[in-house]
Amino acid sequence: MPLALFALTLSAFAIGTTEFVIVGLIPTIAEQLNVSLPSAGLLVSLYALGVAIGAPVLTALTGKVPRKWLLVGLMALFTAGNLLAWQAPSYESLIVARILTGLAHGVFFSVGSTIATGLVAKEKAASAIAIMFSGLTVALMTGVPLGTWIGQVFGWRETFLVVSLLGLIAMVGSLLLIPSNLPKGATSTILEQLSVLTKKPLLLVYAKTALGCCGAFTAFTFLAPILQQISGFSAAEMSLILLVYGVSVAIGNIWGGKLADRLGPLPALKLLFAGLALVLLIFSFTAPHPVPAVLTVLVWGAFAFGNVPGLQVLVVQQAERHTPNAVDVASGLNIAAFNVGIALGSVVGGVVVEHLGLIHTPWIGALIVLLAYGLTHVSERREAIRLAACQA
């Protein structure tokens, strides 16, 4: 594998850290900026909306930009956004910083897979993409708990300073390691990209992605205050728990991918959505008890992102069938759907916290995940009918 993949992986690590580290910092930011927990939770929502907008819109607008310089520019924007967060004098300026960083995130993962596959032989394409996305997994395992610890010991601003340094290193890595002769992206217009949204099978996939993520983040956005205020853990112990969660996510990603390969994406997704809903429901009862709470969080991590491989495989399968000339666009829109789910989940969680209380976010999240399970069942029925018609 070429060294250029290392630059992509490092960029993915920095981006994954800044996206998810905010979850561990919400109590600290809320206290220091004198805002409510739901308001601090909006920092998750607005970042995700930046990703959702950046993925389809900015990807279309930057199609003619040379890939190397696009990557360098994206990491420069990412670094600037985190530096702004470091120096943010107010809650409002922190919001602007998060949106800017989210825009860079959206474009990076829309074009990153294409760049990764362009760096290697065709038979190594899947391995190249897996290496790049391993940056996200490592971020959840190490970057998020370390960033949370830095925020609690030195202050949340210093966390963003450290992440901006990661972005600078990733930018220099892209400058030095990414070749200049990569082909430019496909010149598709925004209208051509949005035409993907006229296909019902793809809309079902996007709805499943958004609802599954929404349910998980209804509770995950407020995991830190739940564990501190309800379970009774200290701020320092939160970093260790997030480390456990990150390891579980890494295992869940591998398991979810193998499950989708063995059973097929739809049966695997039914199992994973059902498991996630059950774990969230159980967490409503185990949260007040420290040991059961940590064990539940450990299982939760395995299910929370285990559905991502199956959803990505499913959207590519449906795109190849219904929009064969826009497979990359369809895949990019699924990333947007994922982040729309994050945004909606943190907003729903904020409303629940404000009107009902922290302890109610897990079981309400479970109900939302069950909607994703129901849509998966509908998709399975439609697929069975289609196959029967083909065989007739």
Secondary structure, 3 states (H helix, E strand, C coil): CCCHHHHHHHHHHHHHHHHHHHHHHHHHHHHHCCCCHHHHHHHHHHHHHHHHHHHHHHHHHCCCCCHHHHHHHHHHHHHHHHHHHHCCCCHHHHHHHHHHHHHHHHHHHHHHHHHHHHCCCHHHHHHHHHHHHHHHHHHHHHHHHHHHHHHHHCCHHHHHHHHHHHHHHHHHHHHHHCCCCCCCCCCCCHHHHHHHHHCHHHHHHHHHHHHHHHHHHHHHCCHHHHHHHHCCCCHHHHHHHHHHHHHHHHHHHHHHHHHHHHHCHHHHHHHHHHHHHHHHHHHHHHCCCHHHHHHHHHHHHHHHCCCHHHHHHHHHHHHHHHCHHHHHHHHHHHHHHHHHHHHHHHHHHHHHHHHCCHHHHHHHHHHHHHHHHHHHHHHHHHHHHHHHHHHC
